[in-house]
Protein backbone atom coordinates (compact mmCIF):
# COMPACT_ATOMS: atom_id res chain seq x y z
CA UNK A 1 0.00 0.00 0.00
CA UNK A 2 2.88 2.35 0.75
CA UNK A 3 4.12 2.45 -2.83
CA UNK A 4 0.71 2.66 -4.51
CA UNK A 5 0.64 6.49 -4.73
CA UNK A 6 4.08 6.41 -6.35
CA UNK A 7 2.89 3.82 -8.85
CA UNK A 8 -0.08 6.03 -9.73
CA UNK A 9 2.13 9.11 -10.14
CA UNK A 10 4.49 7.21 -12.43
CA UNK A 11 1.53 6.00 -14.45
CA UNK A 12 0.18 9.55 -14.80
CA UNK A 13 3.62 10.77 -15.92
CA UNK A 14 3.80 8.01 -18.52
CA UNK A 15 0.28 8.67 -19.82
CA UNK A 16 0.94 12.42 -19.98
CA UNK A 17 3.90 12.19 -22.39
CA UNK A 18 1.88 11.88 -25.66
CA UNK A 19 -0.52 14.63 -24.56
CA UNK A 20 2.32 16.99 -23.60
CA UNK A 21 4.30 16.52 -26.79
CA UNK A 22 1.25 16.92 -29.02
CA UNK A 23 -0.30 19.85 -27.14
CA UNK A 24 2.99 21.79 -27.14
CA UNK A 25 3.20 21.19 -30.89
CA UNK A 26 -0.39 22.39 -31.26
CA UNK A 27 0.57 25.60 -29.47
CA UNK A 28 3.20 26.40 -32.11
CA UNK A 29 0.80 25.69 -34.95
CA UNK A 30 -2.05 27.75 -33.57
CA UNK A 31 0.17 30.61 -32.42
CA UNK A 32 1.12 30.93 -36.07
CA UNK A 33 -2.53 31.02 -37.12
CA UNK A 34 -3.17 27.41 -38.18
CA UNK A 35 -5.75 25.33 -36.30
CA UNK A 36 -4.25 21.87 -36.48
CA UNK A 37 -6.96 19.23 -36.32
CA UNK A 38 -4.58 16.89 -38.15
CA UNK A 39 -2.66 16.19 -34.93
CA UNK A 40 -4.46 12.86 -34.62
CA UNK A 41 -3.17 11.77 -38.02
CA UNK A 42 0.34 13.08 -37.33
CA UNK A 43 0.50 11.10 -34.10
CA UNK A 44 -0.82 7.99 -35.82
CA UNK A 45 1.61 8.15 -38.75
CA UNK A 46 4.47 8.79 -36.32
CA UNK A 47 3.49 5.66 -34.41
CA UNK A 48 3.41 3.63 -37.62
CA UNK A 49 6.78 4.99 -38.73
CA UNK A 50 8.35 4.15 -35.36
CA UNK A 51 6.96 0.62 -35.41
CA UNK A 52 8.11 -0.06 -38.97
CA UNK A 53 11.53 1.52 -38.48
CA UNK A 54 12.25 -0.38 -35.28
CA UNK A 55 10.92 -3.67 -36.65
CA UNK A 56 12.98 -3.49 -39.85
CA UNK A 57 16.24 -2.24 -38.34
CA UNK A 58 16.06 -3.38 -34.71
CA UNK A 59 16.99 0.15 -33.67
CA UNK A 60 14.70 2.35 -31.61
CA UNK A 61 16.71 5.34 -32.82
CA UNK A 62 15.88 4.51 -36.43
CA UNK A 63 12.26 4.05 -35.38
CA UNK A 64 12.22 7.56 -33.92
CA UNK A 65 13.94 8.94 -37.02
CA UNK A 66 11.37 7.37 -39.34
CA UNK A 67 8.55 8.57 -37.07
CA UNK A 68 9.86 12.12 -37.42
CA UNK A 69 10.10 11.79 -41.21
CA UNK A 70 6.53 10.51 -41.43
CA UNK A 71 5.19 13.18 -39.08
CA UNK A 72 6.98 15.96 -40.94
CA UNK A 73 5.74 14.60 -44.26
CA UNK A 74 2.11 14.70 -43.15
CA UNK A 75 2.64 18.12 -41.55
CA UNK A 76 4.10 19.39 -44.82
CA UNK A 77 1.07 18.11 -46.72
CA UNK A 78 -1.29 19.75 -44.21
CA UNK A 79 0.64 23.04 -44.38
CA UNK A 80 0.56 22.96 -48.19
CA UNK A 81 -3.22 22.46 -48.13
CA UNK A 82 -3.95 25.15 -45.56
CA UNK A 83 -1.22 27.75 -46.04
CA UNK A 84 -0.43 27.54 -49.75
CA UNK A 85 -3.78 26.38 -51.15
CA UNK A 86 -5.80 28.27 -48.47
CA UNK A 87 -8.04 25.24 -47.81
CA UNK A 88 -10.38 25.32 -44.83
CA UNK A 89 -8.21 24.25 -41.90
CA UNK A 90 -10.87 22.21 -40.11
CA UNK A 91 -11.87 20.30 -43.22
CA UNK A 92 -8.24 19.75 -44.21
CA UNK A 93 -7.38 18.44 -40.74
CA UNK A 94 -10.23 15.94 -40.75
CA UNK A 95 -9.30 14.86 -44.30
CA UNK A 96 -5.69 14.25 -43.23
CA UNK A 97 -6.84 12.15 -40.27
CA UNK A 98 -9.06 9.98 -42.49
CA UNK A 99 -6.27 9.63 -45.05
CA UNK A 100 -3.70 8.57 -42.44
CA UNK A 101 -6.11 6.14 -40.80
CA UNK A 102 -6.69 4.41 -44.12
CA UNK A 103 -3.03 4.55 -45.14
CA UNK A 104 -1.74 3.02 -41.89
CA UNK A 105 -4.37 0.29 -42.09
CA UNK A 106 -3.24 -0.47 -45.64
CA UNK A 107 0.38 -0.35 -44.48
CA UNK A 108 -0.35 -2.88 -41.74
CA UNK A 109 -1.84 -5.28 -44.26
CA UNK A 110 0.96 -4.76 -46.79
CA UNK A 111 3.94 -4.89 -44.42
CA UNK A 112 2.75 -7.05 -41.52
CA UNK A 113 -0.03 -9.13 -43.09
CA UNK A 114 -2.63 -7.88 -40.63
CA UNK A 115 -5.13 -5.02 -40.67
CA UNK A 116 -5.20 -4.84 -36.87
CA UNK A 117 -1.67 -4.82 -35.48
CA UNK A 118 2.01 -5.11 -36.31
CA UNK A 119 4.51 -7.67 -35.12
CA UNK A 120 5.73 -7.18 -31.57
CA UNK A 121 8.65 -4.75 -31.36
CA UNK A 122 11.15 -3.96 -28.64
CA UNK A 123 10.74 -0.80 -26.62
CA UNK A 124 13.43 1.65 -25.52
CA UNK A 125 15.50 -0.15 -22.90
CA UNK A 126 15.99 2.24 -19.98
CA UNK A 127 16.06 1.64 -16.21
CA UNK A 128 13.17 4.03 -15.55
CA UNK A 129 10.66 6.29 -17.27
CA UNK A 130 12.66 9.37 -16.29
CA UNK A 131 15.58 8.19 -18.44
CA UNK A 132 13.40 7.54 -21.49
CA UNK A 133 14.58 9.95 -24.22
CA UNK A 134 10.98 10.59 -25.34
CA UNK A 135 9.93 11.44 -21.78
CA UNK A 136 12.88 13.82 -21.60
CA UNK A 137 11.86 15.24 -24.99
CA UNK A 138 8.41 16.02 -23.56
CA UNK A 139 9.95 17.87 -20.60
CA UNK A 140 12.37 19.76 -22.83
CA UNK A 141 9.56 20.66 -25.27
CA UNK A 142 7.67 22.46 -22.51
CA UNK A 143 10.65 24.47 -21.24
CA UNK A 144 12.08 25.17 -24.69
CA UNK A 145 8.64 25.90 -26.14
CA UNK A 146 7.89 28.45 -23.42
CA UNK A 147 11.26 30.17 -23.93
CA UNK A 148 11.11 30.11 -27.74
CA UNK A 149 7.57 31.48 -27.96
CA UNK A 150 7.95 34.24 -25.41
CA UNK A 151 11.67 35.04 -25.26
CA UNK A 152 12.98 34.88 -28.84
CA UNK A 153 12.53 36.95 -32.03
CA UNK A 154 11.18 33.85 -33.79
CA UNK A 155 8.51 33.42 -31.11
CA UNK A 156 7.55 37.07 -31.39
CA UNK A 157 7.19 36.79 -35.18
CA UNK A 158 5.17 33.56 -34.89
CA UNK A 159 2.78 35.11 -32.35
CA UNK A 160 2.47 38.26 -34.45
CA UNK A 161 1.53 36.09 -37.43
CA UNK A 162 -1.24 34.40 -35.46
CA UNK A 163 -2.58 37.63 -34.02
CA UNK A 164 -2.64 39.67 -37.23
CA UNK A 165 -1.16 38.19 -40.36
CA UNK A 166 -1.70 41.40 -42.33
CA UNK A 167 0.18 43.48 -39.76
CA UNK A 168 2.99 40.93 -39.60
CA UNK A 169 3.24 40.97 -43.39
CA UNK A 170 3.42 44.77 -43.45
CA UNK A 171 6.29 44.55 -40.95
CA UNK A 172 8.24 42.35 -43.35
CA UNK A 173 7.47 38.97 -41.80
CA UNK A 174 6.97 36.10 -44.24
CA UNK A 175 3.58 34.86 -43.03
CA UNK A 176 3.56 31.66 -45.06
CA UNK A 177 7.01 30.68 -43.85
CA UNK A 178 6.09 31.28 -40.22
CA UNK A 179 2.89 29.25 -40.55
CA UNK A 180 4.75 26.41 -42.25
CA UNK A 181 7.28 26.37 -39.41
CA UNK A 182 4.57 26.20 -36.73
CA UNK A 183 2.81 23.31 -38.46
CA UNK A 184 6.10 21.43 -38.96
CA UNK A 185 6.98 21.77 -35.27
CA UNK A 186 3.56 20.39 -34.37
CA UNK A 187 4.04 17.48 -36.80
CA UNK A 188 7.45 16.58 -35.35
CA UNK A 189 6.24 16.63 -31.74
CA UNK A 190 3.04 14.71 -32.53
CA UNK A 191 5.14 12.08 -34.33
CA UNK A 192 7.34 11.70 -31.24
CA UNK A 193 4.16 11.22 -29.21
CA UNK A 194 3.13 8.42 -31.56
CA UNK A 195 6.58 6.82 -31.25
CA UNK A 196 6.25 6.89 -27.46
CA UNK A 197 2.92 5.06 -27.67
CA UNK A 198 4.42 2.34 -29.87
CA UNK A 199 7.45 1.79 -27.67
CA UNK A 200 5.27 1.62 -24.56
CA UNK A 201 2.84 -0.88 -26.08
CA UNK A 202 5.49 -2.79 -28.09
CA UNK A 203 3.25 -2.93 -31.15
CA UNK A 204 1.36 -0.72 -33.56
CA UNK A 205 -2.40 -1.24 -33.54
CA UNK A 206 -4.99 0.16 -35.90
CA UNK A 207 -6.06 3.69 -34.84
CA UNK A 208 -3.92 3.48 -31.71
CA UNK A 209 -3.89 7.26 -31.25
CA UNK A 210 -7.52 6.78 -30.12
CA UNK A 211 -8.50 10.45 -29.99
CA UNK A 212 -5.38 11.63 -28.12
CA UNK A 213 -4.71 14.25 -30.79
CA UNK A 214 -8.09 15.86 -30.17
CA UNK A 215 -7.60 15.74 -26.40
CA UNK A 216 -4.17 17.35 -26.83
CA UNK A 217 -5.83 20.15 -28.81
CA UNK A 218 -8.24 20.61 -25.91
CA UNK A 219 -5.30 20.70 -23.49
CA UNK A 220 -3.74 23.49 -25.53
CA UNK A 221 -6.97 25.52 -25.35
CA UNK A 222 -7.30 24.96 -21.60
CA UNK A 223 -3.63 25.92 -21.25
CA UNK A 224 -4.41 29.22 -23.00
CA UNK A 225 -2.09 28.62 -25.95
CA UNK A 226 1.07 28.33 -23.84
CA UNK A 227 3.37 25.26 -23.61
CA UNK A 228 3.40 25.36 -19.81
CA UNK A 229 -0.37 25.64 -19.58
CA UNK A 230 -0.83 22.90 -22.16
CA UNK A 231 1.46 20.62 -20.15
CA UNK A 232 -0.52 21.19 -16.95
CA UNK A 233 -3.78 20.46 -18.77
CA UNK A 234 -2.17 17.34 -20.25
CA UNK A 235 -1.42 16.13 -16.73
CA UNK A 236 -5.11 16.59 -15.90
CA UNK A 237 -6.16 14.42 -18.83
CA UNK A 238 -3.48 11.85 -18.01
CA UNK A 239 -4.91 11.68 -14.49
CA UNK A 240 -8.38 10.93 -15.86
CA UNK A 241 -6.94 8.23 -18.11
CA UNK A 242 -5.15 6.76 -15.10
CA UNK A 243 -8.43 6.77 -13.19
CA UNK A 244 -10.02 4.91 -16.08
CA UNK A 245 -7.41 2.16 -15.77
CA UNK A 246 -7.69 1.87 -11.99
CA UNK A 247 -11.51 1.88 -11.97
CA UNK A 248 -11.87 -0.83 -14.61
CA UNK A 249 -11.73 -3.52 -11.95
CA UNK A 250 -14.29 -1.82 -9.71
CA UNK A 251 -18.08 -1.65 -9.56
CA UNK A 252 -18.42 1.25 -12.03
CA UNK A 253 -19.75 0.13 -15.45
CA UNK A 254 -16.89 -0.29 -17.92
CA UNK A 255 -18.60 1.89 -20.57
CA UNK A 256 -18.75 4.82 -18.15
CA UNK A 257 -15.14 4.29 -17.10
CA UNK A 258 -13.93 4.24 -20.72
CA UNK A 259 -15.78 7.46 -21.51
CA UNK A 260 -14.31 9.36 -18.53
CA UNK A 261 -11.43 11.11 -20.38
CA UNK A 262 -13.81 12.37 -23.08
CA UNK A 263 -16.50 13.44 -20.62
CA UNK A 264 -13.98 15.36 -18.53
CA UNK A 265 -12.61 16.94 -21.71
CA UNK A 266 -16.10 18.23 -22.59
CA UNK A 267 -16.78 19.46 -19.06
CA UNK A 268 -13.46 21.28 -18.75
CA UNK A 269 -13.74 22.80 -22.22
CA UNK A 270 -17.24 24.02 -21.45
CA UNK A 271 -15.84 25.86 -18.45
CA UNK A 272 -12.70 27.24 -20.10
CA UNK A 273 -13.38 27.97 -23.74
CA UNK A 274 -15.47 31.05 -23.04
CA UNK A 275 -12.69 32.51 -20.90
CA UNK A 276 -9.79 31.60 -23.17
CA UNK A 277 -8.81 33.90 -26.00
CA UNK A 278 -7.37 32.30 -29.13
CA UNK A 279 -4.90 34.05 -31.45
CA UNK A 280 -7.08 36.42 -33.45
CA UNK A 281 -6.17 35.14 -36.93
CA UNK A 282 -6.13 31.44 -36.00
CA UNK A 283 -8.02 29.49 -38.64
CA UNK A 284 -8.11 32.38 -41.13
CA UNK A 285 -6.19 31.88 -44.42
CA UNK A 286 -3.89 34.78 -45.24
CA UNK A 287 -4.32 36.44 -48.61
CA UNK A 288 -1.41 38.73 -49.40
CA UNK A 289 -2.57 42.00 -50.91
CA UNK A 290 -0.37 43.38 -53.63
CA UNK A 291 -0.16 47.15 -53.67
CA UNK A 292 -0.66 48.85 -56.99
CA UNK A 293 2.16 51.18 -57.99
KOLBA-26409 format. One record per residue (C-alpha): residue number from 1; chain; x, y, z. Coordinates in steps of 0.001 Angstrom, whole numbers, padded with zeros to 6 digits. Example, Ala and Ser with C-alpha at 12.3 -4.5 7.8 and 13.67 -1.06 7.14 Angstrom:
2
- 1;A;012300;-004500;007800
- 2;A;013670;-001060;007140
//
This chain:
293
- 1;A;000000;000000;000000
- 2;A;002878;002345;000746
- 3;A;004123;002454;-002835
- 4;A;000707;002659;-004509
- 5;A;000635;006495;-004732
- 6;A;004081;006413;-006345
- 7;A;002886;003819;-008850
- 8;A;-000081;006031;-009726
- 9;A;002129;009112;-010140
- 10;A;004486;007208;-012431
- 11;A;001529;005996;-014452
- 12;A;000184;009553;-014796
- 13;A;003618;010774;-015924
- 14;A;003803;008009;-018524
- 15;A;000280;008671;-019821
- 16;A;000939;012421;-019984
- 17;A;003895;012191;-022388
- 18;A;001880;011883;-025660
- 19;A;-000516;014633;-024564
- 20;A;002319;016986;-023597
- 21;A;004298;016518;-026793
- 22;A;001248;016920;-029021
- 23;A;-000295;019853;-027137
- 24;A;002986;021787;-027141
- 25;A;003201;021190;-030887
- 26;A;-000387;022389;-031264
- 27;A;000574;025596;-029466
- 28;A;003201;026400;-032106
- 29;A;000801;025691;-034949
- 30;A;-002055;027748;-033568
- 31;A;000169;030615;-032416
- 32;A;001122;030927;-036069
- 33;A;-002526;031023;-037120
- 34;A;-003166;027405;-038180
- 35;A;-005749;025332;-036301
- 36;A;-004252;021865;-036485
- 37;A;-006964;019226;-036322
- 38;A;-004578;016889;-038154
- 39;A;-002656;016187;-034929
- 40;A;-004455;012862;-034622
- 41;A;-003167;011773;-038015
- 42;A;000343;013083;-037334
- 43;A;000496;011103;-034098
- 44;A;-000821;007986;-035817
- 45;A;001612;008148;-038749
- 46;A;004467;008787;-036316
- 47;A;003492;005662;-034411
- 48;A;003414;003632;-037619
- 49;A;006781;004987;-038730
- 50;A;008351;004155;-035359
- 51;A;006956;000617;-035414
- 52;A;008111;-000064;-038969
- 53;A;011535;001519;-038482
- 54;A;012254;-000378;-035278
- 55;A;010921;-003668;-036655
- 56;A;012984;-003494;-039850
- 57;A;016242;-002244;-038344
- 58;A;016060;-003382;-034713
- 59;A;016993;000148;-033669
- 60;A;014703;002350;-031606
- 61;A;016713;005345;-032821
- 62;A;015881;004506;-036431
- 63;A;012256;004055;-035383
- 64;A;012224;007557;-033919
- 65;A;013942;008944;-037025
- 66;A;011369;007365;-039343
- 67;A;008552;008566;-037070
- 68;A;009862;012123;-037422
- 69;A;010099;011794;-041211
- 70;A;006529;010511;-041430
- 71;A;005189;013179;-039081
- 72;A;006984;015961;-040941
- 73;A;005743;014597;-044262
- 74;A;002109;014697;-043153
- 75;A;002643;018118;-041554
- 76;A;004097;019395;-044816
- 77;A;001067;018113;-046722
- 78;A;-001285;019752;-044210
- 79;A;000639;023040;-044376
- 80;A;000558;022961;-048186
- 81;A;-003217;022461;-048127
- 82;A;-003953;025154;-045555
- 83;A;-001225;027753;-046038
- 84;A;-000434;027540;-049752
- 85;A;-003783;026378;-051149
- 86;A;-005800;028266;-048475
- 87;A;-008045;025242;-047808
- 88;A;-010377;025319;-044828
- 89;A;-008207;024251;-041898
- 90;A;-010870;022211;-040111
- 91;A;-011874;020297;-043224
- 92;A;-008241;019747;-044209
- 93;A;-007383;018441;-040744
- 94;A;-010231;015937;-040752
- 95;A;-009301;014856;-044302
- 96;A;-005695;014249;-043230
- 97;A;-006844;012154;-040271
- 98;A;-009057;009981;-042488
- 99;A;-006266;009634;-045049
- 100;A;-003704;008566;-042443
- 101;A;-006109;006143;-040801
- 102;A;-006687;004409;-044122
- 103;A;-003028;004550;-045142
- 104;A;-001745;003018;-041894
- 105;A;-004371;000292;-042090
- 106;A;-003239;-000468;-045639
- 107;A;000379;-000352;-044479
- 108;A;-000346;-002876;-041741
- 109;A;-001837;-005282;-044261
- 110;A;000958;-004756;-046785
- 111;A;003936;-004886;-044422
- 112;A;002746;-007049;-041523
- 113;A;-000025;-009132;-043091
- 114;A;-002633;-007883;-040629
- 115;A;-005128;-005019;-040674
- 116;A;-005204;-004839;-036868
- 117;A;-001666;-004817;-035477
- 118;A;002012;-005109;-036313
- 119;A;004514;-007671;-035117
- 120;A;005734;-007181;-031566
- 121;A;008651;-004754;-031355
- 122;A;011146;-003959;-028637
- 123;A;010738;-000800;-026621
- 124;A;013434;001650;-025519
- 125;A;015501;-000154;-022904
- 126;A;015992;002242;-019985
- 127;A;016055;001637;-016212
- 128;A;013171;004028;-015550
- 129;A;010660;006286;-017266
- 130;A;012656;009368;-016290
- 131;A;015576;008193;-018441
- 132;A;013399;007535;-021491
- 133;A;014575;009951;-024223
- 134;A;010982;010586;-025340
- 135;A;009931;011435;-021776
- 136;A;012879;013824;-021596
- 137;A;011859;015241;-024989
- 138;A;008413;016019;-023555
- 139;A;009947;017869;-020601
- 140;A;012367;019757;-022830
- 141;A;009563;020658;-025267
- 142;A;007669;022458;-022511
- 143;A;010651;024465;-021244
- 144;A;012078;025166;-024693
- 145;A;008642;025900;-026138
- 146;A;007894;028451;-023425
- 147;A;011257;030168;-023932
- 148;A;011110;030111;-027741
- 149;A;007570;031475;-027964
- 150;A;007949;034245;-025407
- 151;A;011670;035044;-025264
- 152;A;012979;034885;-028839
- 153;A;012533;036947;-032029
- 154;A;011180;033846;-033786
- 155;A;008507;033418;-031105
- 156;A;007547;037074;-031392
- 157;A;007195;036786;-035182
- 158;A;005169;033565;-034889
- 159;A;002783;035109;-032349
- 160;A;002469;038256;-034452
- 161;A;001526;036094;-037429
- 162;A;-001239;034400;-035461
- 163;A;-002576;037632;-034022
- 164;A;-002640;039672;-037226
- 165;A;-001158;038188;-040364
- 166;A;-001704;041402;-042328
- 167;A;000176;043483;-039756
- 168;A;002987;040933;-039605
- 169;A;003242;040974;-043390
- 170;A;003423;044768;-043447
- 171;A;006295;044549;-040952
- 172;A;008243;042348;-043351
- 173;A;007472;038966;-041796
- 174;A;006967;036105;-044237
- 175;A;003579;034860;-043025
- 176;A;003555;031664;-045059
- 177;A;007015;030679;-043851
- 178;A;006087;031278;-040215
- 179;A;002892;029255;-040552
- 180;A;004746;026413;-042246
- 181;A;007277;026372;-039412
- 182;A;004569;026204;-036732
- 183;A;002810;023311;-038457
- 184;A;006099;021431;-038956
- 185;A;006978;021771;-035275
- 186;A;003565;020385;-034372
- 187;A;004041;017483;-036798
- 188;A;007447;016575;-035352
- 189;A;006241;016630;-031738
- 190;A;003035;014710;-032527
- 191;A;005137;012079;-034327
- 192;A;007340;011701;-031240
- 193;A;004164;011223;-029207
- 194;A;003132;008421;-031559
- 195;A;006576;006820;-031254
- 196;A;006251;006890;-027461
- 197;A;002919;005062;-027672
- 198;A;004421;002341;-029870
- 199;A;007453;001786;-027667
- 200;A;005275;001621;-024559
- 201;A;002837;-000877;-026085
- 202;A;005489;-002793;-028086
- 203;A;003248;-002932;-031148
- 204;A;001359;-000716;-033560
- 205;A;-002398;-001240;-033536
- 206;A;-004994;000162;-035904
- 207;A;-006060;003694;-034845
- 208;A;-003916;003477;-031707
- 209;A;-003889;007260;-031248
- 210;A;-007519;006779;-030119
- 211;A;-008498;010455;-029986
- 212;A;-005383;011634;-028125
- 213;A;-004711;014250;-030787
- 214;A;-008090;015861;-030172
- 215;A;-007601;015737;-026402
- 216;A;-004173;017353;-026829
- 217;A;-005833;020149;-028811
- 218;A;-008245;020610;-025911
- 219;A;-005298;020697;-023493
- 220;A;-003739;023494;-025532
- 221;A;-006969;025516;-025347
- 222;A;-007299;024961;-021601
- 223;A;-003633;025916;-021248
- 224;A;-004407;029223;-022998
- 225;A;-002092;028620;-025952
- 226;A;001073;028335;-023842
- 227;A;003368;025263;-023609
- 228;A;003399;025357;-019808
- 229;A;-000368;025643;-019580
- 230;A;-000835;022898;-022165
- 231;A;001464;020618;-020154
- 232;A;-000520;021188;-016955
- 233;A;-003784;020460;-018770
- 234;A;-002171;017338;-020247
- 235;A;-001418;016129;-016727
- 236;A;-005105;016593;-015904
- 237;A;-006159;014415;-018831
- 238;A;-003482;011848;-018006
- 239;A;-004913;011684;-014495
- 240;A;-008380;010929;-015857
- 241;A;-006935;008229;-018107
- 242;A;-005148;006757;-015102
- 243;A;-008435;006774;-013185
- 244;A;-010021;004911;-016085
- 245;A;-007405;002160;-015771
- 246;A;-007689;001875;-011990
- 247;A;-011508;001878;-011973
- 248;A;-011873;-000826;-014610
- 249;A;-011728;-003519;-011950
- 250;A;-014294;-001820;-009710
- 251;A;-018078;-001648;-009557
- 252;A;-018415;001252;-012027
- 253;A;-019753;000130;-015447
- 254;A;-016892;-000289;-017922
- 255;A;-018596;001888;-020568
- 256;A;-018747;004821;-018147
- 257;A;-015135;004292;-017101
- 258;A;-013929;004243;-020718
- 259;A;-015779;007464;-021512
- 260;A;-014313;009364;-018532
- 261;A;-011431;011110;-020378
- 262;A;-013809;012375;-023076
- 263;A;-016504;013437;-020616
- 264;A;-013985;015358;-018533
- 265;A;-012608;016940;-021715
- 266;A;-016097;018227;-022593
- 267;A;-016782;019463;-019062
- 268;A;-013457;021276;-018750
- 269;A;-013737;022801;-022224
- 270;A;-017239;024022;-021453
- 271;A;-015844;025861;-018451
- 272;A;-012696;027240;-020096
- 273;A;-013381;027972;-023741
- 274;A;-015465;031047;-023040
- 275;A;-012686;032512;-020896
- 276;A;-009788;031601;-023170
- 277;A;-008807;033902;-025998
- 278;A;-007367;032300;-029129
- 279;A;-004898;034053;-031455
- 280;A;-007075;036419;-033450
- 281;A;-006169;035143;-036928
- 282;A;-006125;031440;-036002
- 283;A;-008019;029493;-038641
- 284;A;-008105;032384;-041132
- 285;A;-006186;031880;-044421
- 286;A;-003886;034784;-045243
- 287;A;-004317;036442;-048609
- 288;A;-001406;038727;-049396
- 289;A;-002573;042000;-050908
- 290;A;-000366;043383;-053631
- 291;A;-000160;047148;-053670
- 292;A;-000658;048848;-056985
- 293;A;002156;051175;-057991
//
